[in-house]
Amino acid sequence: MLLLLICYAFFIIMAYFYYVAKILTGKAALLELMIMDYFLQWIITSNFRSKGKYCLYLAVSFSLEGIYLLLALFLIKNPGFMMFTIFLLSFEIVHLVASVHSVYEFFKNRRPFKKIFDFRIERCSALFLFTHALVLVLFILYM
């Protein structure tokens, strides 16, 4: 199980590295604009049938993050790290609810496209998950 947790952590580090680097250098807005453009093109090319696919993407994404955080919570018995993990798990639950609500509002034509993502929350989520995974790997290396 510990090996699976380490694999998850390395995957998170690799997946978020570029975005976190852009956030830390103050250049995340351009990347986020590109993400919005690709997302809009995907919606258009799928003839607006992307709602189910996007909900599936959200479910898979948050499930993987949840599994990672639960594994970390149950396998790493450091009280400070456990509190950080519980905080992050709570934050990701709020993030999931906000994301689902935002997508629901968008597909009901009650939210404009440019407001479908709250990039302040996305940035915090990326920074928290990246930091958590990095600390986890360092903690396991030195325990």
N, CA, C and O atoms as CSV, one atom per row, in Angstrom:
chain,resi,resn,atom,element,x,y,z
A,1,MET,N,N,0.820,-1.198,0.000
A,1,MET,CA,C,0.000,0.000,0.000
A,1,MET,C,C,0.861,1.258,0.000
A,1,MET,O,O,0.525,2.262,-0.627
A,2,LEU,N,N,1.972,1.180,0.713
A,2,LEU,CA,C,2.862,2.328,0.753
A,2,LEU,C,C,3.434,2.620,-0.630
A,2,LEU,O,O,3.590,3.779,-1.011
A,3,LEU,N,N,3.744,1.566,-1.376
A,3,LEU,CA,C,4.248,1.746,-2.740
A,3,LEU,C,C,3.202,2.430,-3.622
A,3,LEU,O,O,3.541,3.298,-4.426
A,4,LEU,N,N,1.941,2.045,-3.474
A,4,LEU,CA,C,0.854,2.688,-4.224
A,4,LEU,C,C,0.753,4.165,-3.853
A,4,LEU,O,O,0.561,5.013,-4.725
A,5,LEU,N,N,0.878,4.469,-2.584
A,5,LEU,CA,C,0.834,5.855,-2.117
A,5,LEU,C,C,1.982,6.665,-2.721
A,5,LEU,O,O,1.782,7.801,-3.150
A,6,ILE,N,N,3.167,6.091,-2.753
A,6,ILE,CA,C,4.321,6.780,-3.342
A,6,ILE,C,C,4.093,7.005,-4.839
A,6,ILE,O,O,4.430,8.068,-5.361
A,7,CYS,N,N,3.533,6.030,-5.521
A,7,CYS,CA,C,3.236,6.185,-6.953
A,7,CYS,C,C,2.236,7.315,-7.180
A,7,CYS,O,O,2.409,8.138,-8.079
A,8,TYR,N,N,1.189,7.346,-6.357
A,8,TYR,CA,C,0.219,8.437,-6.436
A,8,TYR,C,C,0.914,9.783,-6.225
A,8,TYR,O,O,0.678,10.732,-6.973
A,9,ALA,N,N,1.766,9.860,-5.211
A,9,ALA,CA,C,2.450,11.118,-4.902
A,9,ALA,C,C,3.331,11.566,-6.069
A,9,ALA,O,O,3.317,12.742,-6.432
A,10,PHE,N,N,4.085,10.659,-6.653
A,10,PHE,CA,C,4.921,11.024,-7.801
A,10,PHE,C,C,4.067,11.457,-8.992
A,10,PHE,O,O,4.430,12.386,-9.713
A,11,PHE,N,N,2.940,10.787,-9.196
A,11,PHE,CA,C,2.041,11.178,-10.282
A,11,PHE,C,C,1.520,12.592,-10.059
A,11,PHE,O,O,1.475,13.387,-10.998
A,12,ILE,N,N,1.128,12.917,-8.833
A,12,ILE,CA,C,0.633,14.261,-8.524
A,12,ILE,C,C,1.733,15.291,-8.737
A,12,ILE,O,O,1.489,16.353,-9.310
A,13,ILE,N,N,2.936,14.986,-8.281
A,13,ILE,CA,C,4.056,15.907,-8.458
A,13,ILE,C,C,4.301,16.172,-9.941
A,13,ILE,O,O,4.472,17.320,-10.352
A,14,MET,N,N,4.315,15.115,-10.735
A,14,MET,CA,C,4.560,15.287,-12.177
A,14,MET,C,C,3.396,16.015,-12.860
A,14,MET,O,O,3.614,16.873,-13.714
A,15,ALA,N,N,2.168,15.671,-12.481
A,15,ALA,CA,C,1.002,16.267,-13.132
A,15,ALA,C,C,0.868,17.753,-12.823
A,15,ALA,O,O,0.438,18.526,-13.680
A,16,TYR,N,N,1.228,18.157,-11.617
A,16,TYR,CA,C,1.036,19.544,-11.206
A,16,TYR,C,C,2.281,20.405,-11.315
A,16,TYR,O,O,2.195,21.618,-11.125
A,17,PHE,N,N,3.424,19.829,-11.612
A,17,PHE,CA,C,4.680,20.581,-11.582
A,17,PHE,C,C,4.644,21.833,-12.468
A,17,PHE,O,O,5.001,22.923,-12.020
A,18,TYR,N,N,4.220,21.677,-13.703
A,18,TYR,CA,C,4.223,22.801,-14.650
A,18,TYR,C,C,3.273,23.901,-14.184
A,18,TYR,O,O,3.618,25.082,-14.214
A,19,TYR,N,N,2.080,23.509,-13.756
A,19,TYR,CA,C,1.091,24.489,-13.299
A,19,TYR,C,C,1.581,25.204,-12.044
A,19,TYR,O,O,1.449,26.423,-11.938
A,20,VAL,N,N,2.139,24.467,-11.099
A,20,VAL,CA,C,2.660,25.078,-9.871
A,20,VAL,C,C,3.804,26.034,-10.190
A,20,VAL,O,O,3.900,27.108,-9.596
A,21,ALA,N,N,4.672,25.651,-11.125
A,21,ALA,CA,C,5.768,26.547,-11.533
A,21,ALA,C,C,5.202,27.844,-12.112
A,21,ALA,O,O,5.718,28.927,-11.835
A,22,LYS,N,N,4.146,27.735,-12.913
A,22,LYS,CA,C,3.502,28.934,-13.484
A,22,LYS,C,C,2.859,29.776,-12.382
A,22,LYS,O,O,2.924,31.005,-12.423
A,23,ILE,N,N,2.244,29.127,-11.406
A,23,ILE,CA,C,1.632,29.866,-10.295
A,23,ILE,C,C,2.704,30.614,-9.513
A,23,ILE,O,O,2.545,31.796,-9.211
A,24,LEU,N,N,3.789,29.929,-9.187
A,24,LEU,CA,C,4.848,30.546,-8.364
A,24,LEU,C,C,5.580,31.664,-9.086
A,24,LEU,O,O,6.112,32.568,-8.440
A,25,THR,N,N,5.619,31.622,-10.426
A,25,THR,CA,C,6.278,32.690,-11.182
A,25,THR,C,C,5.299,33.773,-11.612
A,25,THR,O,O,5.684,34.720,-12.298
A,26,GLY,N,N,4.033,33.641,-11.215
A,26,GLY,CA,C,3.040,34.651,-11.541
A,26,GLY,C,C,2.562,34.614,-12.980
A,26,GLY,O,O,2.054,35.616,-13.484
A,27,LYS,N,N,2.713,33.484,-13.652
A,27,LYS,CA,C,2.345,33.374,-15.065
A,27,LYS,C,C,1.266,32.321,-15.308
A,27,LYS,O,O,1.187,31.744,-16.393
A,28,ALA,N,N,0.449,32.078,-14.311
A,28,ALA,CA,C,-0.577,31.038,-14.436
A,28,ALA,C,C,-1.743,31.475,-15.310
A,28,ALA,O,O,-2.413,30.631,-15.904
A,29,ALA,N,N,-1.998,32.772,-15.400
A,29,ALA,CA,C,-3.179,33.254,-16.132
A,29,ALA,C,C,-3.161,32.838,-17.600
A,29,ALA,O,O,-4.203,32.476,-18.147
A,30,LEU,N,N,-2.008,32.882,-18.240
A,30,LEU,CA,C,-1.928,32.497,-19.649
A,30,LEU,C,C,-2.244,31.006,-19.820
A,30,LEU,O,O,-2.972,30.628,-20.737
A,31,LEU,N,N,-1.705,30.173,-18.952
A,31,LEU,CA,C,-1.990,28.744,-18.998
A,31,LEU,C,C,-3.481,28.491,-18.757
A,31,LEU,O,O,-4.089,27.658,-19.429
A,32,GLU,N,N,-4.059,29.204,-17.808
A,32,GLU,CA,C,-5.476,29.043,-17.512
A,32,GLU,C,C,-6.344,29.495,-18.687
A,32,GLU,O,O,-7.386,28.897,-18.957
A,33,LEU,N,N,-5.925,30.525,-19.370
A,33,LEU,CA,C,-6.641,30.972,-20.568
A,33,LEU,C,C,-6.598,29.888,-21.650
A,33,LEU,O,O,-7.594,29.651,-22.332
A,34,MET,N,N,-5.450,29.236,-21.805
A,34,MET,CA,C,-5.334,28.139,-22.766
A,34,MET,C,C,-6.250,26.977,-22.371
A,34,MET,O,O,-6.888,26.368,-23.230
A,35,ILE,N,N,-6.313,26.674,-21.084
A,35,ILE,CA,C,-7.186,25.604,-20.608
A,35,ILE,C,C,-8.635,25.938,-20.923
A,35,ILE,O,O,-9.388,25.079,-21.382
A,36,MET,N,N,-9.024,27.172,-20.681
A,36,MET,CA,C,-10.397,27.595,-20.990
A,36,MET,C,C,-10.680,27.468,-22.484
A,36,MET,O,O,-11.761,27.027,-22.876
A,37,ASP,N,N,-9.722,27.850,-23.315
A,37,ASP,CA,C,-9.895,27.765,-24.765
A,37,ASP,C,C,-10.059,26.312,-25.207
A,37,ASP,O,O,-10.947,26.001,-26.001
A,38,TYR,N,N,-9.202,25.418,-24.695
A,38,TYR,CA,C,-9.310,24.002,-25.043
A,38,TYR,C,C,-10.638,23.415,-24.557
A,38,TYR,O,O,-11.270,22.618,-25.251
A,39,PHE,N,N,-11.041,23.815,-23.376
A,39,PHE,CA,C,-12.308,23.320,-22.833
A,39,PHE,C,C,-13.482,23.785,-23.702
A,39,PHE,O,O,-14.388,23.002,-23.988
A,40,LEU,N,N,-13.469,25.034,-24.116
A,40,LEU,CA,C,-14.531,25.551,-24.989
A,40,LEU,C,C,-14.544,24.813,-26.325
A,40,LEU,O,O,-15.609,24.445,-26.823
A,41,GLN,N,N,-13.368,24.596,-26.904
A,41,GLN,CA,C,-13.297,23.862,-28.171
A,41,GLN,C,C,-13.835,22.439,-28.011
A,41,GLN,O,O,-14.507,21.925,-28.906
A,42,TRP,N,N,-13.545,21.811,-26.889
A,42,TRP,CA,C,-14.034,20.468,-26.625
A,42,TRP,C,C,-15.560,20.451,-26.540
A,42,TRP,O,O,-16.211,19.554,-27.075
A,43,ILE,N,N,-16.127,21.464,-25.854
A,43,ILE,CA,C,-17.584,21.551,-25.737
A,43,ILE,C,C,-18.206,21.735,-27.115
A,43,ILE,O,O,-19.210,21.098,-27.434
A,44,ILE,N,N,-17.619,22.597,-27.926
A,44,ILE,CA,C,-18.167,22.872,-29.259
A,44,ILE,C,C,-18.062,21.645,-30.157
A,44,ILE,O,O,-19.028,21.289,-30.832
A,45,THR,N,N,-16.901,20.994,-30.173
A,45,THR,CA,C,-16.721,19.839,-31.064
A,45,THR,C,C,-17.542,18.633,-30.637
A,45,THR,O,O,-17.817,17.751,-31.450
A,46,SER,N,N,-17.936,18.585,-29.371
A,46,SER,CA,C,-18.769,17.467,-28.921
A,46,SER,C,C,-20.257,17.807,-29.030
A,46,SER,O,O,-21.106,17.097,-28.490
A,47,ASN,N,N,-20.558,18.894,-29.730
A,47,ASN,CA,C,-21.946,19.322,-29.926
A,47,ASN,C,C,-22.693,19.481,-28.601
A,47,ASN,O,O,-23.870,19.138,-28.486
A,48,PHE,N,N,-21.986,20.004,-27.615
A,48,PHE,CA,C,-22.560,20.284,-26.306
A,48,PHE,C,C,-23.065,19.030,-25.589
A,48,PHE,O,O,-23.897,19.128,-24.688
A,49,ARG,N,N,-22.572,17.860,-25.979
A,49,ARG,CA,C,-22.892,16.617,-25.281
A,49,ARG,C,C,-21.783,16.273,-24.291
A,49,ARG,O,O,-21.653,15.120,-23.879
A,50,SER,N,N,-21.006,17.242,-23.920
A,50,SER,CA,C,-19.840,17.003,-23.075
A,50,SER,C,C,-20.167,16.990,-21.585
A,50,SER,O,O,-19.295,16.693,-20.769
A,51,LYS,N,N,-21.398,17.303,-21.219
A,51,LYS,CA,C,-21.769,17.375,-19.800
A,51,LYS,C,C,-21.470,16.067,-19.074
A,51,LYS,O,O,-20.834,16.069,-18.020
A,52,GLY,N,N,-21.924,14.960,-19.636
A,52,GLY,CA,C,-21.698,13.653,-19.007
A,52,GLY,C,C,-20.227,13.294,-18.945
A,52,GLY,O,O,-19.745,12.763,-17.944
A,53,LYS,N,N,-19.513,13.590,-20.035
A,53,LYS,CA,C,-18.077,13.287,-20.061
A,53,LYS,C,C,-17.329,14.122,-19.031
A,53,LYS,O,O,-16.422,13.628,-18.360
A,54,TYR,N,N,-17.715,15.394,-18.909
A,54,TYR,CA,C,-17.029,16.260,-17.953
A,54,TYR,C,C,-17.344,15.827,-16.521
A,54,TYR,O,O,-16.465,15.844,-15.660
A,55,CYS,N,N,-18.587,15.442,-16.267
A,55,CYS,CA,C,-18.941,14.952,-14.935
A,55,CYS,C,C,-18.169,13.678,-14.614
A,55,CYS,O,O,-17.740,13.481,-13.477
A,56,LEU,N,N,-17.992,12.811,-15.610
A,56,LEU,CA,C,-17.188,11.598,-15.417
A,56,LEU,C,C,-15.736,11.970,-15.115
A,56,LEU,O,O,-15.109,11.381,-14.234
A,57,TYR,N,N,-15.202,12.956,-15.856
A,57,TYR,CA,C,-13.841,13.431,-15.604
A,57,TYR,C,C,-13.706,13.943,-14.164
A,57,TYR,O,O,-12.740,13.621,-13.474
A,58,LEU,N,N,-14.681,14.741,-13.720
A,58,LEU,CA,C,-14.642,15.249,-12.345
A,58,LEU,C,C,-14.675,14.107,-11.343
A,58,LEU,O,O,-13.928,14.108,-10.365
A,59,ALA,N,N,-15.543,13.135,-11.588
A,59,ALA,CA,C,-15.672,12.001,-10.669
A,59,ALA,C,C,-14.375,11.209,-10.580
A,59,ALA,O,O,-13.931,10.859,-9.487
A,60,VAL,N,N,-13.771,10.927,-11.725
A,60,VAL,CA,C,-12.517,10.166,-11.735
A,60,VAL,C,C,-11.402,10.972,-11.067
A,60,VAL,O,O,-10.648,10.445,-10.249
A,61,SER,N,N,-11.306,12.235,-11.419
A,61,SER,CA,C,-10.255,13.091,-10.874
A,61,SER,C,C,-10.340,13.196,-9.349
A,61,SER,O,O,-9.350,12.997,-8.645
A,62,PHE,N,N,-11.534,13.512,-8.855
A,62,PHE,CA,C,-11.687,13.657,-7.409
A,62,PHE,C,C,-11.598,12.307,-6.691
A,62,PHE,O,O,-11.179,12.255,-5.534
A,63,SER,N,N,-11.981,11.228,-7.352
A,63,SER,CA,C,-11.838,9.897,-6.753
A,63,SER,C,C,-10.361,9.554,-6.570
A,63,SER,O,O,-9.960,9.046,-5.523
A,64,LEU,N,N,-9.564,9.832,-7.585
A,64,LEU,CA,C,-8.122,9.562,-7.482
A,64,LEU,C,C,-7.489,10.400,-6.380
A,64,LEU,O,O,-6.674,9.903,-5.602
A,65,GLU,N,N,-7.869,11.676,-6.317
A,65,GLU,CA,C,-7.337,12.524,-5.254
A,65,GLU,C,C,-7.794,12.030,-3.892
A,65,GLU,O,O,-7.015,12.013,-2.939
A,66,GLY,N,N,-9.060,11.626,-3.799
A,66,GLY,CA,C,-9.589,11.116,-2.537
A,66,GLY,C,C,-8.893,9.842,-2.091
A,66,GLY,O,O,-8.569,9.687,-0.913
A,67,ILE,N,N,-8.661,8.929,-3.030
A,67,ILE,CA,C,-7.949,7.685,-2.699
A,67,ILE,C,C,-6.544,8.005,-2.203
A,67,ILE,O,O,-6.080,7.440,-1.212
A,68,TYR,N,N,-5.872,8.917,-2.904
A,68,TYR,CA,C,-4.520,9.314,-2.489
A,68,TYR,C,C,-4.541,9.868,-1.063
A,68,TYR,O,O,-3.732,9.473,-0.224
A,69,LEU,N,N,-5.473,10.787,-0.800
A,69,LEU,CA,C,-5.512,11.422,0.518
A,69,LEU,C,C,-5.912,10.437,1.621
A,69,LEU,O,O,-5.381,10.505,2.729
A,70,LEU,N,N,-6.829,9.539,1.332
A,70,LEU,CA,C,-7.204,8.524,2.329
A,70,LEU,C,C,-6.055,7.560,2.601
A,70,LEU,O,O,-5.822,7.176,3.747
A,71,LEU,N,N,-5.338,7.169,1.549
A,71,LEU,CA,C,-4.149,6.324,1.757
A,71,LEU,C,C,-3.126,7.049,2.631
A,71,LEU,O,O,-2.548,6.458,3.543
A,72,ALA,N,N,-2.910,8.326,2.345
A,72,ALA,CA,C,-1.958,9.103,3.138
A,72,ALA,C,C,-2.420,9.196,4.589
A,72,ALA,O,O,-1.618,9.077,5.516
A,73,LEU,N,N,-3.710,9.408,4.773
A,73,LEU,CA,C,-4.252,9.535,6.125
A,73,LEU,C,C,-4.074,8.249,6.931
A,73,LEU,O,O,-3.752,8.298,8.118
A,74,PHE,N,N,-4.282,7.113,6.296
A,74,PHE,CA,C,-4.212,5.839,7.017
A,74,PHE,C,C,-2.805,5.249,7.098
A,74,PHE,O,O,-2.529,4.438,7.982
A,75,LEU,N,N,-1.916,5.641,6.193
A,75,LEU,CA,C,-0.578,5.039,6.194
A,75,LEU,C,C,0.484,5.890,6.881
A,75,LEU,O,O,1.453,5.345,7.410
A,76,ILE,N,N,0.326,7.193,6.887
A,76,ILE,CA,C,1.323,8.079,7.507
A,76,ILE,C,C,0.786,8.518,8.861
A,76,ILE,O,O,-0.208,9.239,8.940
A,77,LYS,N,N,1.437,8.088,9.905
A,77,LYS,CA,C,0.940,8.304,11.268
A,77,LYS,C,C,1.644,9.467,11.974
A,77,LYS,O,O,1.928,9.385,13.169
A,78,ASN,N,N,1.919,10.523,11.256
A,78,ASN,CA,C,2.484,11.730,11.846
A,78,ASN,C,C,1.326,12.692,12.119
A,78,ASN,O,O,0.594,13.029,11.188
A,79,PRO,N,N,1.132,13.147,13.364
A,79,PRO,CA,C,-0.032,13.979,13.685
A,79,PRO,C,C,-0.137,15.266,12.846
A,79,PRO,O,O,-1.228,15.628,12.404
A,80,GLY,N,N,0.970,15.941,12.633
A,80,GLY,CA,C,0.949,17.165,11.826
A,80,GLY,C,C,0.573,16.879,10.377
A,80,GLY,O,O,-0.205,17.611,9.765
A,81,PHE,N,N,1.131,15.815,9.850
A,81,PHE,CA,C,0.826,15.446,8.467
A,81,PHE,C,C,-0.620,14.970,8.347
A,81,PHE,O,O,-1.280,15.217,7.337
A,82,MET,N,N,-1.108,14.288,9.380
A,82,MET,CA,C,-2.504,13.842,9.370
A,82,MET,C,C,-3.456,15.042,9.385
A,82,MET,O,O,-4.481,15.025,8.702
A,83,MET,N,N,-3.128,16.078,10.154
A,83,MET,CA,C,-3.976,17.282,10.173
A,83,MET,C,C,-3.959,17.966,8.813
A,83,MET,O,O,-4.998,18.415,8.329
A,84,PHE,N,N,-2.778,18.046,8.191
A,84,PHE,CA,C,-2.673,18.633,6.851
A,84,PHE,C,C,-3.506,17.818,5.852
A,84,PHE,O,O,-4.178,18.385,4.990
A,85,THR,N,N,-3.458,16.511,5.974
A,85,THR,CA,C,-4.217,15.629,5.083
A,85,THR,C,C,-5.719,15.810,5.286
A,85,THR,O,O,-6.467,15.870,4.310
A,86,ILE,N,N,-6.168,15.897,6.528
A,86,ILE,CA,C,-7.595,16.114,6.810
A,86,ILE,C,C,-8.038,17.473,6.285
A,86,ILE,O,O,-9.123,17.600,5.718
A,87,PHE,N,N,-7.198,18.490,6.472
A,87,PHE,CA,C,-7.519,19.809,5.922
A,87,PHE,C,C,-7.654,19.737,4.403
A,87,PHE,O,O,-8.608,20.265,3.830
A,88,LEU,N,N,-6.701,19.087,3.762
A,88,LEU,CA,C,-6.713,18.997,2.304
A,88,LEU,C,C,-7.905,18.172,1.808
A,88,LEU,O,O,-8.523,18.522,0.802
A,89,LEU,N,N,-8.224,17.103,2.493
A,89,LEU,CA,C,-9.389,16.297,2.133
A,89,LEU,C,C,-10.672,17.130,2.246
A,89,LEU,O,O,-11.537,17.066,1.373
A,90,SER,N,N,-10.786,17.898,3.308
A,90,SER,CA,C,-11.950,18.785,3.478
A,90,SER,C,C,-11.993,19.841,2.379
A,90,SER,O,O,-13.054,20.118,1.820
A,91,PHE,N,N,-10.848,20.425,2.074
A,91,PHE,CA,C,-10.776,21.437,1.018
A,91,PHE,C,C,-11.197,20.846,-0.323
A,91,PHE,O,O,-11.922,21.486,-1.083
A,92,GLU,N,N,-10.746,19.627,-0.617
A,92,GLU,CA,C,-11.084,18.995,-1.891
A,92,GLU,C,C,-12.558,18.621,-1.972
A,92,GLU,O,O,-13.129,18.617,-3.062
A,93,ILE,N,N,-13.180,18.310,-0.854
A,93,ILE,CA,C,-14.626,18.058,-0.854
A,93,ILE,C,C,-15.378,19.340,-1.198
A,93,ILE,O,O,-16.304,19.323,-2.009
A,94,VAL,N,N,-14.980,20.448,-0.581
A,94,VAL,CA,C,-15.589,21.746,-0.911
A,94,VAL,C,C,-15.325,22.091,-2.375
A,94,VAL,O,O,-16.213,22.587,-3.069
A,95,HIS,N,N,-14.119,21.832,-2.840
A,95,HIS,CA,C,-13.746,22.081,-4.236
A,95,HIS,C,C,-14.628,21.259,-5.176
A,95,HIS,O,O,-15.092,21.770,-6.195
A,96,LEU,N,N,-14.858,20.000,-4.843
A,96,LEU,CA,C,-15.713,19.136,-5.660
A,96,LEU,C,C,-17.140,19.681,-5.724
A,96,LEU,O,O,-17.726,19.772,-6.803
A,97,VAL,N,N,-17.684,20.036,-4.589
A,97,VAL,CA,C,-19.055,20.555,-4.550
A,97,VAL,C,C,-19.156,21.838,-5.374
A,97,VAL,O,O,-20.107,22.016,-6.135
A,98,ALA,N,N,-18.180,22.726,-5.222
A,98,ALA,CA,C,-18.186,23.978,-5.985
A,98,ALA,C,C,-18.048,23.713,-7.486
A,98,ALA,O,O,-18.699,24.372,-8.296
A,99,SER,N,N,-17.206,22.755,-7.853
A,99,SER,CA,C,-17.007,22.430,-9.273
A,99,SER,C,C,-18.261,21.841,-9.890
A,99,SER,O,O,-18.654,22.223,-10.993
A,100,VAL,N,N,-18.886,20.918,-9.188
A,100,VAL,CA,C,-20.117,20.300,-9.699
A,100,VAL,C,C,-21.213,21.350,-9.831
A,100,VAL,O,O,-21.934,21.381,-10.829
A,101,HIS,N,N,-21.335,22.201,-8.833
A,101,HIS,CA,C,-22.344,23.263,-8.888
A,101,HIS,C,C,-22.080,24.213,-10.058
A,101,HIS,O,O,-23.009,24.606,-10.763
A,102,SER,N,N,-20.849,24.570,-10.259
A,102,SER,CA,C,-20.472,25.469,-11.350
A,102,SER,C,C,-20.805,24.870,-12.709
A,102,SER,O,O,-21.352,25.552,-13.576
A,103,VAL,N,N,-20.476,23.604,-12.894
A,103,VAL,CA,C,-20.770,22.925,-14.159
A,103,VAL,C,C,-22.280,22.808,-14.356
A,103,VAL,O,O,-22.784,23.027,-15.458
A,104,TYR,N,N,-22.994,22.466,-13.299
A,104,TYR,CA,C,-24.452,22.370,-13.373
A,104,TYR,C,C,-25.056,23.714,-13.791
A,104,TYR,O,O,-25.919,23.767,-14.666
A,105,GLU,N,N,-24.599,24.786,-13.164
A,105,GLU,CA,C,-25.095,26.126,-13.500
A,105,GLU,C,C,-24.764,26.495,-14.948
A,105,GLU,O,O,-25.587,27.094,-15.641
A,106,PHE,N,N,-23.576,26.142,-15.397
A,106,PHE,CA,C,-23.183,26.451,-16.770
A,106,PHE,C,C,-24.084,25.733,-17.776
A,106,PHE,O,O,-24.580,26.351,-18.719
A,107,PHE,N,N,-24.293,24.443,-17.579
A,107,PHE,CA,C,-25.096,23.679,-18.528
A,107,PHE,C,C,-26.589,24.013,-18.446
A,107,PHE,O,O,-27.351,23.656,-19.345
A,108,LYS,N,N,-27.005,24.683,-17.394
A,108,LYS,CA,C,-28.381,25.179,-17.301
A,108,LYS,C,C,-28.482,26.633,-17.792
A,108,LYS,O,O,-29.526,27.271,-17.661
A,109,ASN,N,N,-27.372,27.145,-18.363
A,109,ASN,CA,C,-27.296,28.517,-18.896
A,109,ASN,C,C,-27.510,29.584,-17.823
A,109,ASN,O,O,-28.058,30.650,-18.102
A,110,ARG,N,N,-27.081,29.295,-16.615
A,110,ARG,CA,C,-27.184,30.274,-15.536
A,110,ARG,C,C,-25.818,30.819,-15.112
A,110,ARG,O,O,-25.727,31.665,-14.222
A,111,ARG,N,N,-24.781,30.334,-15.747
A,111,ARG,CA,C,-23.420,30.805,-15.441
A,111,ARG,C,C,-22.698,30.998,-16.759
A,111,ARG,O,O,-22.712,30.106,-17.607
A,112,PRO,N,N,-22.057,32.166,-16.949
A,112,PRO,CA,C,-21.311,32.360,-18.200
A,112,PRO,C,C,-20.084,31.456,-18.247
A,112,PRO,O,O,-19.552,31.046,-17.216
A,113,PHE,N,N,-19.655,31.159,-19.459
A,113,PHE,CA,C,-18.524,30.243,-19.644
A,113,PHE,C,C,-17.277,30.726,-18.912
A,113,PHE,O,O,-16.569,29.927,-18.299
A,114,LYS,N,N,-17.008,32.013,-18.971
A,114,LYS,CA,C,-15.765,32.513,-18.362
A,114,LYS,C,C,-15.737,32.368,-16.842
A,114,LYS,O,O,-14.688,32.547,-16.223
A,115,LYS,N,N,-16.877,32.046,-16.237
A,115,LYS,CA,C,-16.918,31.875,-14.786
A,115,LYS,C,C,-17.121,30.421,-14.369
A,115,LYS,O,O,-17.439,30.141,-13.213
A,116,ILE,N,N,-16.938,29.499,-15.311
A,116,ILE,CA,C,-17.144,28.087,-14.971
A,116,ILE,C,C,-16.053,27.578,-14.024
A,116,ILE,O,O,-16.316,26.721,-13.180
A,117,PHE,N,N,-14.846,28.093,-14.159
A,117,PHE,CA,C,-13.749,27.718,-13.266
A,117,PHE,C,C,-13.418,28.896,-12.368
A,117,PHE,O,O,-13.331,30.030,-12.837
A,118,ASP,N,N,-13.236,28.640,-11.097
A,118,ASP,CA,C,-12.718,29.654,-10.184
A,118,ASP,C,C,-11.234,29.332,-10.021
A,118,ASP,O,O,-10.853,28.461,-9.240
A,119,PHE,N,N,-10.413,30.048,-10.769
A,119,PHE,CA,C,-8.995,29.697,-10.797
A,119,PHE,C,C,-8.275,30.005,-9.493
A,119,PHE,O,O,-7.169,29.506,-9.282
A,120,ARG,N,N,-8.858,30.805,-8.617
A,120,ARG,CA,C,-8.247,30.984,-7.293
A,120,ARG,C,C,-8.302,29.662,-6.531
A,120,ARG,O,O,-7.330,29.261,-5.891
A,121,ILE,N,N,-9.457,28.990,-6.609
A,121,ILE,CA,C,-9.595,27.693,-5.940
A,121,ILE,C,C,-8.735,26.645,-6.637
A,121,ILE,O,O,-8.103,25.820,-5.977
A,122,GLU,N,N,-8.709,26.675,-7.964
A,122,GLU,CA,C,-7.883,25.717,-8.717
A,122,GLU,C,C,-6.409,25.875,-8.359
A,122,GLU,O,O,-5.694,24.885,-8.200
A,123,ARG,N,N,-5.959,27.114,-8.233
A,123,ARG,CA,C,-4.551,27.351,-7.861
A,123,ARG,C,C,-4.256,26.836,-6.464
A,123,ARG,O,O,-3.240,26.180,-6.238
A,124,CYS,N,N,-5.151,27.136,-5.524
A,124,CYS,CA,C,-4.956,26.647,-4.147
A,124,CYS,C,C,-4.925,25.125,-4.122
A,124,CYS,O,O,-4.078,24.528,-3.458
A,125,SER,N,N,-5.841,24.504,-4.838
A,125,SER,CA,C,-5.895,23.049,-4.885
A,125,SER,C,C,-4.595,22.481,-5.442
A,125,SER,O,O,-4.037,21.535,-4.887
A,126,ALA,N,N,-4.117,23.059,-6.534
A,126,ALA,CA,C,-2.861,22.583,-7.136
A,126,ALA,C,C,-1.688,22.761,-6.173
A,126,ALA,O,O,-0.873,21.853,-6.006
A,127,LEU,N,N,-1.605,23.922,-5.547
A,127,LEU,CA,C,-0.503,24.163,-4.604
A,127,LEU,C,C,-0.574,23.228,-3.405
A,127,LEU,O,O,0.445,22.677,-2.986
A,128,PHE,N,N,-1.768,23.046,-2.849
A,128,PHE,CA,C,-1.924,22.163,-1.692
A,128,PHE,C,C,-1.579,20.718,-2.038
A,128,PHE,O,O,-0.825,20.069,-1.313
A,129,LEU,N,N,-2.129,20.212,-3.141
A,129,LEU,CA,C,-1.863,18.818,-3.516
A,129,LEU,C,C,-0.392,18.592,-3.849
A,129,LEU,O,O,0.191,17.584,-3.449
A,130,PHE,N,N,0.209,19.532,-4.583
A,130,PHE,CA,C,1.619,19.415,-4.936
A,130,PHE,C,C,2.480,19.409,-3.670
A,130,PHE,O,O,3.370,18.573,-3.515
A,131,THR,N,N,2.200,20.349,-2.775
A,131,THR,CA,C,2.968,20.438,-1.528
A,131,THR,C,C,2.783,19.186,-0.688
A,131,THR,O,O,3.746,18.663,-0.128
A,132,HIS,N,N,1.561,18.708,-0.597
A,132,HIS,CA,C,1.276,17.503,0.179
A,132,HIS,C,C,2.064,16.315,-0.375
A,132,HIS,O,O,2.705,15.582,0.379
A,133,ALA,N,N,2.012,16.132,-1.686
A,133,ALA,CA,C,2.717,15.005,-2.306
A,133,ALA,C,C,4.227,15.120,-2.116
A,133,ALA,O,O,4.898,14.125,-1.842
A,134,LEU,N,N,4.756,16.322,-2.260
A,134,LEU,CA,C,6.193,16.536,-2.084
A,134,LEU,C,C,6.615,16.255,-0.641
A,134,LEU,O,O,7.619,15.584,-0.403
A,135,VAL,N,N,5.847,16.768,0.318
A,135,VAL,CA,C,6.153,16.524,1.736
A,135,VAL,C,C,6.042,15.033,2.043
A,135,VAL,O,O,6.858,14.485,2.785
A,136,LEU,N,N,5.039,14.383,1.478
A,136,LEU,CA,C,4.863,12.948,1.709
A,136,LEU,C,C,6.080,12.163,1.223
A,136,LEU,O,O,6.597,11.311,1.945
A,137,VAL,N,N,6.533,12.444,0.017
A,137,VAL,CA,C,7.701,11.737,-0.527
A,137,VAL,C,C,8.932,11.998,0.343
A,137,VAL,O,O,9.674,11.071,0.665
A,138,LEU,N,N,9.147,13.253,0.720
A,138,LEU,CA,C,10.298,13.576,1.575
A,138,LEU,C,C,10.174,12.909,2.944
A,138,LEU,O,O,11.159,12.419,3.496
A,139,PHE,N,N,8.959,12.896,3.484
A,139,PHE,CA,C,8.734,12.252,4.783
A,139,PHE,C,C,9.051,10.762,4.703
A,139,PHE,O,O,9.703,10.222,5.597
A,140,ILE,N,N,8.600,10.095,3.651
A,140,ILE,CA,C,8.846,8.650,3.510
A,140,ILE,C,C,10.332,8.368,3.291
A,140,ILE,O,O,10.861,7.380,3.801
A,141,LEU,N,N,11.003,9.235,2.532
A,141,LEU,CA,C,12.431,9.050,2.297
A,141,LEU,C,C,13.238,9.147,3.581
A,141,LEU,O,O,14.243,8.452,3.733
A,142,TYR,N,N,12.809,10.004,4.512
A,142,TYR,CA,C,13.598,10.257,5.727
A,142,TYR,C,C,12.993,9.646,6.977
A,142,TYR,O,O,13.428,9.963,8.084
A,143,MET,N,N,11.983,8.761,6.828
A,143,MET,CA,C,11.428,8.157,8.047
A,143,MET,C,C,12.126,6.865,8.392
A,143,MET,O,O,11.784,6.225,9.387
